Amino acid sequence: MINPITGRVHTNYMQTVAATGRLSSNNPNLQNIPIRTLRGKEIRKAFIPRSEEFTILSSDYSQVELRIIAALSNDENMCEAFMHGEDIHKATAAKVFGVPIAEVTKDMRSKAKAVNFGIIYGQGAFGLAQNLGISRGEAKEIIDSYFRQFSGLKTYQQLTIENARKNGYIETIRGRRRYLADINSANAVVRGFAERNAINAPIQGSAADIIKVAMIDIHKEMTHQKLQSKMMMQVHDELVFDVHHSEVDIVRAIVSEKMSGAEKMRVPLVVDMNTGNNWLEAH
């Protein structure tokens, strides 16, 4: 896969593979390199700057999908937590388990985190029980308590499914549509799958829209300033750059401004950024 002209590996980004609108990477697929496994970490070390004059800069959105669902649903409790810069999983656990934030245990936070991310995918009690290794009854109690505290999310999900049934499609934050042919299917299993897609697609699709806008805006500004630095790759909610040492502060400022300003929402878009001698160090 090494390009004979550049001596480097170049992925192909496809815009029309993922139904949500996210970019899909292949030959090689850069989006499936795990960050937590030893092998994945070793592979990430192989992504290095073009020379000693450059460094790798990684910038990724912090919990972008949860921020999007908070903004789309306009749920007061979730929006408040993000606007006050709280640890969203701790804040969720405090609400769900009815304790002050200071008294939230690691186990409570872990359960709240599983529910937060499960909500994005329309997960029910069965899925949560399997995920956490708890009984279905306990999982149902956690979900019921969750929706009592975050009632705006429940209302949003119900309205989204109703609108999808009526229109046959959902829309992202930027008005891009995904059609759901099975949303009114007589088969409950098939219909249930389409309903989960109706909940998930506006969130993942909006995240795709936002990072594409950020990429375009960053590229325009870097070109305008005639920088030596380059945007190297996009991995879901993360952008990776090959940055000249003399331009690190300039690129940091551009990336921070364009990523956090890619979409004006009720809750802020927060960006985490780091540099290193390779992709593993920078992430």
Backbone bond lengths (Angstrom), bond angles and torsions (degrees), N, CA, C in turn:
res aa  C-N    CA-C-N  psi(-1)  N-CA   C-N-CA  omega(-1)  CA-C   N-CA-C  phi
1 M - - - 1.463 - - 1.534 112.87 -
2 I 1.330 117.41 -0.05 1.470 119.68 179.27 1.524 109.50 -74.25
3 N 1.324 115.54 128.15 1.464 121.24 179.32 1.535 108.91 -71.56
4 P 1.341 117.38 125.33 1.479 119.46 -176.17 1.531 113.53 -65.22
5 I 1.325 116.86 -24.14 1.475 119.97 -177.66 1.530 111.08 -82.37
6 T 1.343 116.79 -45.70 1.467 119.92 -175.60 1.532 112.92 -94.93
7 G 1.341 116.79 -19.22 1.461 119.66 -176.69 1.519 112.42 73.77
8 R 1.336 115.95 15.37 1.464 120.37 -178.31 1.530 111.04 -123.70
9 V 1.320 113.97 167.71 1.463 120.35 175.42 1.529 108.17 -93.67
10 H 1.322 117.57 131.12 1.470 122.00 178.92 1.521 108.87 -124.06
11 T 1.324 116.79 123.23 1.468 119.26 176.95 1.532 110.25 -79.17
12 N 1.332 116.31 162.07 1.463 121.76 170.87 1.523 108.05 -103.96
13 Y 1.320 116.84 128.20 1.468 120.37 176.69 1.521 109.05 -101.64
14 M 1.328 115.72 125.54 1.462 121.40 -179.62 1.526 109.06 -107.18
15 Q 1.322 116.52 133.16 1.470 120.39 -179.08 1.525 112.67 -94.32
16 T 1.330 117.54 -10.32 1.472 118.74 -171.20 1.530 112.99 -122.13
17 V 1.332 116.85 26.87 1.466 120.56 179.57 1.525 110.65 -99.65
18 A 1.326 116.79 -54.87 1.469 120.70 -179.03 1.523 109.90 -76.69
19 A 1.337 115.95 128.77 1.472 120.74 -177.19 1.532 112.07 -62.92
20 T 1.336 116.16 -25.66 1.477 119.76 -178.19 1.523 112.13 -76.49
21 G 1.345 116.76 -16.42 1.463 119.50 -177.89 1.508 113.52 100.17
22 R 1.335 116.32 -2.00 1.465 119.03 176.46 1.527 109.74 -67.75
23 L 1.336 116.04 149.63 1.460 119.43 174.99 1.526 108.74 -67.70
24 S 1.330 115.66 142.16 1.453 121.31 177.52 1.526 107.71 -114.52
25 S 1.332 116.73 133.47 1.461 122.21 -175.23 1.527 110.18 -107.94
26 N 1.352 116.45 133.29 1.473 118.04 173.48 1.527 111.37 -148.39
27 N 1.347 114.09 164.31 1.479 122.66 -178.23 1.527 115.21 51.52
28 P 1.315 120.44 60.55 1.460 127.62 -1.24 1.532 111.16 -94.26
29 N 1.340 115.69 164.09 1.469 120.54 176.83 1.531 108.35 -82.23
30 L 1.329 116.04 109.11 1.469 120.98 -178.22 1.524 112.29 -86.13
31 Q 1.347 116.42 -10.15 1.466 119.41 -172.75 1.525 112.59 -90.66
32 N 1.345 116.98 -4.06 1.470 119.99 -179.09 1.517 112.29 -112.54
33 I 1.336 117.38 20.46 1.466 119.97 178.18 1.523 107.53 -87.76
34 P 1.343 118.05 110.75 1.464 119.59 -174.06 1.524 112.45 -65.81
35 I 1.325 116.29 149.00 1.459 122.11 179.59 1.523 110.66 -95.14
36 R 1.340 117.63 -22.21 1.474 120.00 -172.28 1.530 113.92 -95.79
37 T 1.333 117.97 -21.72 1.467 118.81 -178.03 1.524 110.26 -86.15
38 L 1.330 115.49 155.42 1.465 121.77 -179.31 1.524 110.69 -61.33
39 R 1.341 116.09 -43.33 1.467 120.63 -179.53 1.531 110.70 -64.25
40 G 1.335 115.87 -43.18 1.468 120.29 178.31 1.521 111.69 -59.73
41 K 1.337 115.33 -42.44 1.472 119.92 179.40 1.523 111.41 -62.78
42 E 1.337 115.65 -41.54 1.473 119.62 179.16 1.530 110.84 -63.16
43 I 1.341 116.22 -39.86 1.477 120.16 179.29 1.531 109.99 -64.83
44 R 1.332 116.62 -41.50 1.464 120.38 -179.47 1.529 112.27 -64.21
45 K 1.326 116.39 -28.53 1.473 119.64 177.08 1.530 111.74 -64.44
46 A 1.333 116.60 -23.12 1.472 121.13 -177.07 1.531 112.50 -75.62
47 F 1.347 117.03 -12.96 1.463 120.34 178.97 1.526 107.72 -88.09
48 I 1.319 115.34 104.79 1.468 120.80 -172.44 1.528 110.93 -124.29
49 P 1.356 117.90 162.84 1.464 120.04 177.21 1.528 111.42 -67.55
50 R 1.330 116.07 166.73 1.469 119.52 -174.26 1.530 112.91 -70.95
51 S 1.337 117.10 -26.21 1.467 120.14 177.28 1.525 108.72 -159.34
52 E 1.324 116.98 -179.87 1.465 121.62 -179.29 1.524 112.62 -68.09
53 E 1.326 116.31 -15.00 1.470 120.02 178.38 1.527 112.22 -80.62
54 F 1.330 116.58 -5.92 1.463 121.17 -175.26 1.528 111.04 -120.03
55 T 1.327 115.20 161.97 1.463 122.41 176.07 1.530 109.06 -137.02
56 I 1.325 116.68 159.77 1.470 120.45 176.95 1.529 108.63 -91.23
57 L 1.342 115.99 131.91 1.463 121.80 174.47 1.523 108.34 -118.76
58 S 1.325 116.31 125.12 1.467 121.74 177.84 1.531 108.59 -112.88
59 S 1.326 115.63 134.28 1.464 120.38 179.79 1.513 109.05 -136.06
60 D 1.327 117.15 123.21 1.465 116.57 178.79 1.531 112.54 -136.07
61 Y 1.310 113.53 153.06 1.459 120.89 179.23 1.524 109.73 -70.59
62 S 1.315 116.58 136.27 1.462 121.56 176.72 1.527 109.36 -87.16
63 Q 1.328 115.87 115.37 1.480 122.84 174.81 1.535 112.38 48.15
64 V 1.323 115.33 46.97 1.463 119.94 -173.89 1.530 112.58 -60.81
65 E 1.348 118.04 -37.56 1.465 119.58 -176.34 1.526 111.22 -69.33
66 L 1.342 117.08 -37.60 1.463 119.64 177.11 1.531 110.63 -67.94
67 R 1.321 116.66 -37.06 1.474 120.18 177.74 1.530 110.21 -64.91
68 I 1.336 115.99 -38.88 1.472 120.62 179.42 1.528 110.51 -65.56
69 I 1.349 117.23 -45.22 1.471 118.45 -178.70 1.532 110.38 -67.03
70 A 1.341 117.22 -33.13 1.468 120.30 176.03 1.524 109.75 -63.07
71 A 1.340 116.14 -44.38 1.470 121.01 -178.45 1.532 111.68 -69.85
72 L 1.349 117.07 -42.99 1.467 120.46 -178.77 1.532 111.66 -66.49
73 S 1.349 115.52 -39.21 1.467 119.34 -177.36 1.524 112.31 -84.25
74 N 1.351 115.31 -20.16 1.473 121.32 -177.73 1.528 111.61 59.91
75 D 1.341 116.35 29.04 1.464 120.09 179.87 1.526 109.75 -67.89
76 E 1.328 115.95 124.17 1.472 121.21 -173.93 1.524 112.82 -59.77
77 N 1.341 117.19 -49.14 1.468 120.18 -176.09 1.520 112.69 -63.69
78 M 1.335 116.22 -41.89 1.461 119.40 -178.71 1.537 110.79 -71.31
79 C 1.327 116.80 -41.90 1.474 120.59 178.21 1.527 110.76 -61.92
80 E 1.342 116.00 -42.38 1.477 120.87 178.96 1.523 110.84 -58.06
81 A 1.333 116.28 -46.61 1.470 120.81 -178.36 1.526 110.61 -58.98
82 F 1.331 116.90 -45.22 1.465 120.29 -179.79 1.529 111.76 -68.95
83 M 1.319 117.16 -39.35 1.472 120.14 -178.50 1.525 112.05 -67.97
84 H 1.349 116.04 -26.98 1.467 119.73 178.30 1.522 112.35 -93.33
85 G 1.344 116.16 5.32 1.464 120.71 176.40 1.519 114.04 67.02
86 E 1.336 116.83 27.29 1.468 120.36 -179.42 1.531 110.68 -78.47
87 D 1.321 116.03 158.06 1.462 122.11 170.18 1.537 105.26 -66.91
88 I 1.342 116.99 109.68 1.465 121.28 -170.78 1.531 112.08 -60.98
89 H 1.332 117.44 -35.68 1.467 119.51 -178.45 1.534 111.11 -72.13
90 K 1.336 115.95 -37.02 1.468 120.24 175.69 1.525 110.03 -66.77
91 A 1.327 115.86 -44.03 1.468 121.06 -179.86 1.531 110.30 -62.17
92 T 1.328 116.24 -41.14 1.466 121.12 177.64 1.528 110.35 -63.60
93 A 1.341 116.70 -45.77 1.464 121.66 -179.41 1.527 110.96 -60.29
94 A 1.336 115.97 -41.43 1.475 120.23 179.80 1.524 110.50 -59.88
95 K 1.343 116.20 -42.24 1.472 121.03 -179.97 1.532 111.16 -69.32
96 V 1.341 115.56 -48.29 1.466 120.78 -174.49 1.531 112.01 -66.00
97 F 1.342 116.28 -41.79 1.474 120.18 -176.23 1.529 112.79 -96.54
98 G 1.354 116.58 0.46 1.461 121.17 173.99 1.519 114.55 64.07
99 V 1.349 116.37 40.76 1.475 120.32 177.35 1.530 109.51 -127.14
100 P 1.341 118.79 159.30 1.467 120.24 174.40 1.531 110.06 -64.18
101 I 1.327 116.72 152.68 1.476 121.19 -178.49 1.535 110.94 -53.67
102 A 1.328 116.55 -39.99 1.475 121.22 -177.63 1.527 112.30 -62.46
103 E 1.336 116.73 -21.45 1.469 119.98 -176.98 1.535 113.15 -100.54
104 V 1.319 116.27 5.92 1.473 120.01 179.14 1.525 109.26 -70.84
105 T 1.335 116.40 124.77 1.474 120.92 179.63 1.532 109.82 -86.59
106 K 1.330 114.58 168.27 1.463 120.94 178.46 1.530 110.61 -59.95
107 D 1.352 115.95 -39.99 1.462 121.82 -179.33 1.536 110.85 -65.95
108 M 1.347 116.49 -41.72 1.478 120.79 177.87 1.528 110.37 -62.27
109 R 1.336 116.16 -44.39 1.462 120.38 -179.11 1.531 110.45 -63.54
110 S 1.320 115.71 -41.30 1.461 121.23 179.94 1.529 111.17 -61.61
111 K 1.335 116.67 -42.31 1.473 120.90 178.55 1.528 110.97 -66.79
112 A 1.345 115.94 -42.33 1.470 120.50 179.66 1.530 110.61 -63.70
113 K 1.330 115.96 -38.99 1.470 120.78 178.73 1.531 110.49 -62.31
114 A 1.342 115.49 -43.37 1.472 120.21 179.32 1.524 110.87 -62.14
115 V 1.338 116.80 -38.85 1.470 120.26 178.97 1.522 109.79 -69.35
116 N 1.344 117.22 -44.97 1.464 120.83 179.82 1.520 111.35 -54.10
117 F 1.324 116.41 -48.99 1.465 118.82 -178.03 1.521 111.84 -76.64
118 G 1.335 117.17 -29.05 1.458 120.27 175.72 1.518 111.71 -64.42
119 I 1.332 116.21 -35.45 1.474 121.77 -179.59 1.534 110.46 -60.07
120 I 1.332 116.08 -38.67 1.471 120.99 -179.84 1.526 110.79 -58.68
121 Y 1.337 115.97 -34.00 1.463 120.22 -176.03 1.527 112.46 -101.63
122 G 1.334 116.43 11.55 1.451 120.12 177.66 1.519 112.96 66.11
123 Q 1.340 115.82 31.30 1.467 121.03 -177.25 1.533 111.73 -71.89
124 G 1.318 116.20 141.11 1.463 120.91 178.34 1.520 111.80 -103.58
125 A 1.337 116.25 -168.04 1.470 121.96 -176.80 1.533 111.98 -62.05
126 F 1.330 117.01 -38.47 1.469 120.61 -178.68 1.531 110.58 -62.51
127 G 1.318 115.90 -47.61 1.473 121.31 -179.73 1.518 111.73 -63.26
128 L 1.337 116.85 -42.51 1.466 121.31 -179.48 1.532 110.31 -66.27
129 A 1.344 116.32 -41.18 1.472 120.98 179.05 1.525 110.68 -59.71
130 Q 1.323 116.16 -44.02 1.472 120.84 178.65 1.529 110.69 -64.74
131 N 1.334 115.01 -43.25 1.466 121.55 -176.98 1.522 111.45 -62.39
132 L 1.334 116.95 -41.99 1.467 121.36 -175.00 1.524 113.86 -97.29
133 G 1.330 116.30 -8.26 1.463 119.64 -178.18 1.517 112.15 68.15
134 I 1.341 115.88 38.15 1.476 121.17 179.26 1.522 108.73 -120.62
135 S 1.331 117.00 172.08 1.467 119.79 -179.55 1.529 109.98 -71.49
136 R 1.321 114.19 157.70 1.472 119.47 179.98 1.535 110.25 -64.55
137 G 1.355 115.50 -35.25 1.465 120.61 178.70 1.517 111.79 -62.56
138 E 1.346 116.21 -43.91 1.472 120.10 179.57 1.533 110.25 -66.54
139 A 1.335 114.86 -40.04 1.468 119.49 179.21 1.533 110.24 -62.35
140 K 1.332 116.68 -41.40 1.475 120.76 179.49 1.532 110.33 -63.86
141 E 1.336 116.53 -41.38 1.475 120.33 178.03 1.527 111.35 -60.04
142 I 1.341 115.87 -43.96 1.472 120.62 -179.79 1.528 109.95 -62.82
143 I 1.337 116.66 -45.52 1.473 120.77 -178.97 1.538 110.97 -65.17
144 D 1.336 116.85 -43.03 1.477 120.51 178.29 1.529 110.89 -60.35
145 S 1.336 115.72 -44.30 1.464 120.65 178.77 1.536 110.22 -64.12
146 Y 1.327 115.38 -40.09 1.475 121.78 178.74 1.525 110.25 -57.48
147 F 1.337 116.31 -49.89 1.467 119.67 -176.50 1.531 112.99 -73.11
148 R 1.338 116.70 -21.70 1.476 118.22 172.79 1.536 109.53 -68.50
149 Q 1.316 116.03 -38.54 1.468 120.77 -178.57 1.540 112.24 -80.36
150 F 1.324 115.63 -31.17 1.466 120.54 -178.47 1.536 108.81 -120.41
151 S 1.328 114.66 62.10 1.468 120.38 -173.85 1.534 111.78 -66.38
152 G 1.325 116.50 -27.26 1.474 120.53 178.15 1.517 111.75 -61.40
153 L 1.333 116.56 -33.67 1.464 121.00 178.39 1.519 111.08 -67.18
154 K 1.325 115.81 -42.93 1.471 120.71 -179.71 1.528 110.21 -62.92
155 T 1.338 115.79 -45.87 1.470 120.69 178.99 1.518 110.68 -60.63
156 Y 1.348 115.78 -43.48 1.469 121.25 179.82 1.531 110.53 -60.48
157 Q 1.342 116.69 -45.22 1.462 120.01 -179.18 1.530 111.27 -62.06
158 Q 1.334 115.64 -44.10 1.475 119.94 -179.67 1.536 111.03 -62.77
159 L 1.335 116.23 -44.32 1.472 120.83 179.93 1.528 111.43 -65.25
160 T 1.341 115.65 -38.78 1.466 120.21 179.88 1.522 110.72 -62.07
161 I 1.342 116.34 -45.00 1.466 120.25 179.47 1.534 110.52 -65.71
162 E 1.347 116.74 -42.72 1.481 120.53 178.15 1.525 111.32 -59.71
163 N 1.336 116.79 -45.89 1.475 120.89 179.57 1.523 111.82 -64.71
164 A 1.356 115.76 -37.58 1.466 119.70 178.35 1.526 110.36 -65.13
165 R 1.340 116.46 -39.28 1.477 120.13 177.88 1.522 111.06 -63.46
166 K 1.318 115.01 -40.26 1.472 120.54 -176.58 1.537 111.53 -74.15
167 N 1.362 116.44 -43.27 1.468 120.51 -173.39 1.523 113.80 -94.89
168 G 1.350 115.87 -25.61 1.464 119.23 -176.92 1.523 113.14 86.75
169 Y 1.322 117.15 4.20 1.474 120.55 179.79 1.534 109.86 -153.42
170 I 1.340 114.75 166.12 1.475 121.07 171.04 1.535 107.19 -117.97
171 E 1.323 116.13 165.99 1.466 120.12 178.45 1.526 110.84 -126.37
172 T 1.332 115.47 146.89 1.468 120.38 174.64 1.526 108.92 -83.99
173 I 1.315 115.53 177.25 1.464 122.81 -179.64 1.532 111.48 -59.08
174 R 1.352 115.60 -25.90 1.470 121.35 179.61 1.527 112.49 -99.68
175 G 1.337 116.65 9.38 1.469 119.80 175.24 1.511 115.13 83.77
176 R 1.334 117.10 12.05 1.466 120.08 176.97 1.526 108.61 -80.54
177 R 1.327 116.90 136.95 1.466 121.19 -173.08 1.524 113.03 -100.84
178 R 1.345 114.49 145.74 1.462 120.24 166.34 1.523 106.88 -124.90
179 Y 1.313 116.10 122.01 1.464 120.84 -179.28 1.529 110.26 -83.96
180 L 1.329 115.86 139.65 1.465 122.35 -177.65 1.524 108.85 -121.73
181 A 1.330 115.40 92.92 1.477 121.28 -173.34 1.524 113.02 -62.96
182 D 1.343 117.51 -28.06 1.473 120.40 -172.63 1.523 113.97 -99.91
183 I 1.326 117.99 11.34 1.464 120.46 -173.11 1.538 112.24 -64.90
184 N 1.323 117.59 -24.43 1.475 120.95 177.85 1.528 112.32 -112.00
185 S 1.339 116.03 22.19 1.466 120.55 -178.15 1.538 111.06 -62.07
186 A 1.321 115.83 145.43 1.464 121.09 177.30 1.533 110.45 -74.72
187 N 1.337 116.53 -20.70 1.464 121.93 178.44 1.530 109.16 -80.42
188 A 1.331 116.74 116.69 1.471 121.65 -173.99 1.532 112.79 -61.41
189 V 1.344 116.81 -37.25 1.476 120.64 -179.15 1.530 110.05 -67.35
190 V 1.323 115.71 -46.50 1.473 121.51 179.96 1.532 109.87 -63.95
191 R 1.337 115.13 -43.67 1.477 120.47 179.78 1.536 110.86 -63.76
192 G 1.339 115.59 -41.20 1.468 120.49 179.67 1.513 111.88 -61.02
193 F 1.335 116.04 -39.81 1.471 120.92 177.58 1.535 110.49 -62.45
194 A 1.345 116.21 -43.23 1.473 120.97 179.22 1.528 110.97 -65.84
195 E 1.339 116.03 -36.10 1.476 119.72 178.84 1.520 111.19 -66.09
196 R 1.350 116.30 -39.42 1.469 119.16 176.94 1.529 110.64 -65.70
197 N 1.331 115.54 -36.48 1.476 119.72 175.50 1.528 111.08 -65.40
198 A 1.334 115.91 -36.59 1.472 120.27 179.35 1.522 111.04 -62.41
199 I 1.337 116.71 -34.75 1.463 121.31 178.90 1.531 110.62 -76.68
200 N 1.344 115.26 -43.35 1.460 120.76 -173.81 1.533 114.46 -77.14
201 A 1.340 116.13 -39.99 1.470 119.99 -171.92 1.539 114.74 -60.14
202 P 1.349 119.45 -40.91 1.466 117.22 178.24 1.539 112.30 -64.34
203 I 1.330 116.53 -29.18 1.470 120.42 -178.07 1.530 109.85 -77.22
204 Q 1.341 116.40 -55.36 1.471 119.51 179.17 1.522 110.86 -64.37
205 G 1.326 115.84 -38.82 1.470 119.96 179.45 1.519 112.23 -64.63
206 S 1.329 116.30 -39.24 1.473 120.43 178.61 1.529 110.43 -67.94
207 A 1.346 116.75 -38.42 1.465 120.67 176.73 1.530 109.66 -61.71
208 A 1.340 116.39 -39.11 1.472 121.02 177.91 1.522 110.50 -64.43
209 D 1.341 116.47 -44.59 1.472 120.88 178.79 1.525 110.73 -58.82
210 I 1.334 115.41 -46.72 1.464 121.18 -174.41 1.519 111.63 -62.73
211 I 1.343 117.24 -46.41 1.468 118.10 -177.48 1.527 111.65 -71.41
212 K 1.348 117.25 -30.14 1.474 118.67 176.24 1.531 110.79 -66.84
213 V 1.329 116.79 -41.31 1.473 121.07 176.60 1.533 109.48 -60.32
214 A 1.346 115.82 -45.37 1.467 120.74 178.71 1.524 111.16 -59.49
215 M 1.334 117.28 -43.91 1.469 121.51 -179.72 1.527 111.78 -61.43
216 I 1.322 115.59 -43.54 1.472 120.06 179.41 1.528 110.53 -63.68
217 D 1.340 116.18 -45.94 1.467 120.93 -178.50 1.530 111.92 -65.45
218 I 1.338 116.91 -39.87 1.471 121.15 178.42 1.531 109.92 -65.27
219 H 1.335 116.14 -46.34 1.466 120.48 -179.70 1.539 110.91 -59.13
220 K 1.328 115.91 -44.78 1.476 119.84 179.78 1.522 111.15 -59.24
221 E 1.342 116.27 -45.34 1.459 120.56 -177.17 1.534 111.71 -69.76
222 M 1.327 117.22 -39.62 1.469 120.11 178.11 1.531 110.89 -66.00
223 T 1.322 116.45 -37.26 1.472 121.17 176.93 1.523 109.96 -67.46
224 H 1.335 116.54 -44.74 1.466 122.54 179.61 1.534 111.56 -57.79
225 Q 1.344 115.44 -40.54 1.466 119.82 -179.28 1.531 113.14 -85.70
226 K 1.348 116.32 1.55 1.475 123.02 178.05 1.540 111.76 52.71
227 L 1.320 115.75 49.80 1.463 120.83 -177.99 1.536 111.43 -81.02
228 Q 1.331 115.30 152.55 1.470 120.97 175.21 1.532 110.01 -79.28
229 S 1.322 116.05 -24.92 1.465 122.33 -177.11 1.531 110.79 -66.20
230 K 1.337 115.92 152.30 1.470 121.33 -178.53 1.525 110.95 -132.27
231 M 1.346 114.92 148.20 1.459 120.18 167.98 1.528 106.79 -80.35
232 M 1.346 116.64 122.50 1.469 119.85 -174.00 1.513 113.51 -93.52
233 M 1.333 116.09 -46.83 1.465 117.35 -176.56 1.519 112.28 -158.45
234 Q 1.330 113.08 160.96 1.469 121.58 175.56 1.509 107.27 -120.87
235 V 1.332 115.57 126.27 1.462 120.79 178.03 1.536 107.29 -126.12
236 H 1.341 115.27 93.50 1.466 122.49 -178.24 1.532 111.62 58.64
237 D 1.337 118.52 -102.44 1.475 120.69 -177.20 1.529 111.69 -101.42
238 E 1.331 116.26 13.88 1.467 121.39 -174.32 1.528 110.62 -120.42
239 L 1.333 115.70 139.59 1.460 121.78 172.14 1.518 108.06 -116.26
240 V 1.343 116.17 138.68 1.468 121.24 -179.04 1.523 109.13 -120.89
241 F 1.330 115.56 132.92 1.468 122.15 -174.75 1.527 111.38 -123.12
242 D 1.333 114.96 149.47 1.464 123.32 172.41 1.535 104.91 -103.90
243 V 1.341 116.72 105.55 1.470 120.27 -166.53 1.535 111.83 -115.95
244 H 1.339 116.05 130.42 1.468 120.99 175.48 1.526 108.61 -67.19
245 H 1.349 116.33 138.67 1.463 119.95 -176.64 1.533 112.86 -52.77
246 S 1.321 116.13 -35.08 1.475 119.94 -178.07 1.528 112.43 -73.69
247 E 1.342 116.61 -13.19 1.475 120.48 -175.14 1.531 113.59 -111.39
248 V 1.334 117.17 5.57 1.468 120.13 -174.89 1.531 111.89 -55.31
249 D 1.332 117.42 -49.12 1.474 120.70 -177.97 1.528 111.60 -65.23
250 I 1.334 116.06 -37.83 1.482 120.82 179.67 1.523 109.73 -64.93
251 V 1.344 116.56 -48.12 1.468 121.08 -178.25 1.535 110.48 -65.81
252 R 1.332 116.96 -41.63 1.467 120.26 177.07 1.524 110.65 -55.22
253 A 1.339 116.48 -46.24 1.469 121.29 -177.72 1.530 110.98 -64.56
254 I 1.337 116.52 -43.66 1.471 121.35 -179.50 1.533 110.08 -63.30
255 V 1.338 116.12 -49.76 1.464 121.52 -176.19 1.526 110.81 -63.20
256 S 1.327 115.85 -44.40 1.469 120.07 -179.94 1.527 110.90 -61.18
257 E 1.319 116.06 -46.46 1.476 120.46 -177.76 1.528 111.91 -65.63
258 K 1.339 115.85 -46.92 1.466 119.25 -174.56 1.534 112.52 -73.73
259 M 1.346 117.22 -36.03 1.470 118.63 179.01 1.527 110.91 -71.90
260 S 1.321 117.39 -44.33 1.474 119.35 -178.40 1.528 111.82 -73.04
261 G 1.343 116.62 -20.58 1.464 120.17 -178.85 1.518 114.44 -104.08
262 A 1.345 117.38 11.08 1.470 120.78 -176.11 1.521 112.73 -66.40
263 E 1.325 117.12 -26.75 1.474 121.36 177.88 1.522 108.56 -149.24
264 K 1.311 115.88 130.39 1.468 120.02 177.32 1.532 108.38 -85.97
265 M 1.324 115.36 114.66 1.465 120.18 -179.71 1.526 108.72 -128.04
266 R 1.317 115.29 171.00 1.464 119.87 179.25 1.531 110.78 -65.29
267 V 1.332 116.56 -33.49 1.470 120.16 177.90 1.534 108.49 -105.05
268 P 1.337 116.98 148.60 1.470 119.05 -176.59 1.525 112.29 -73.57
269 L 1.345 115.30 148.26 1.456 121.28 170.13 1.527 106.38 -89.19
270 V 1.324 116.73 120.07 1.467 121.48 -176.65 1.528 109.10 -106.95
271 V 1.344 115.31 137.17 1.457 121.68 -175.95 1.527 110.02 -118.34
272 D 1.339 116.42 129.90 1.469 121.92 173.68 1.527 108.46 -101.94
273 M 1.334 116.59 133.85 1.458 120.37 -173.85 1.522 111.14 -136.19
274 N 1.325 116.44 143.83 1.467 120.38 179.30 1.528 109.74 -156.04
275 T 1.334 116.53 156.02 1.468 120.87 176.34 1.526 109.95 -119.92
276 G 1.337 115.98 161.54 1.455 120.29 179.31 1.520 111.20 -172.62
277 N 1.332 115.43 174.15 1.465 120.79 -179.27 1.523 112.09 -78.17
278 N 1.349 115.97 -12.56 1.463 120.52 175.02 1.528 108.10 -152.80
279 W 1.335 114.75 177.68 1.482 118.99 -175.41 1.525 111.73 -65.54
280 L 1.329 117.46 -37.02 1.472 120.03 179.34 1.528 110.77 -62.51
281 E 1.326 116.41 -45.74 1.480 120.76 -179.99 1.524 111.64 -63.10
282 A 1.332 115.75 -37.22 1.469 120.48 -173.46 1.518 112.98 -78.96
283 H 1.338 116.91 -24.26 1.478 119.20 -174.88 1.531 110.52 -74.22
